[in-house]
């Protein structure tokens, strides 16, 4: 889940990474080993359209978690 033109980034387990978000939009971040269990977060950079849809391929538990994040503004 990346804004158009944004580059994907990956960190390894226990690796500290720093990312500069230069493109406005909504970034969906996942923990690959725990993605299906809902270990995700969303980072909004700049002005974001609140109607941004979740990708179709998101697992059910993850979709529930992301929807909760978006509704509560966590």
C-alpha positions, 0 to 999 in steps of 0.5 A: 500500500504505497502512494503512486511513485513511492518506493518500497522499503524493507527492513530485516528482523531486528534491523533499525531503518530510517525512511524519508517519506518524500511523496505525500499519501498513505503508506501501509506498513506490514510485519511480514512474518505476522502480516496475516495476524494483523501486525500492520500500521498506516503512515499518512504523509501530508494531505491524504484522501480518507477514502483511500481503499484498502488493497483487495489482497489484504487478509481478513484479520489484517483488513479488520485491523487496518479498518480499525486504525483508519476509523479510530485515527490511531 
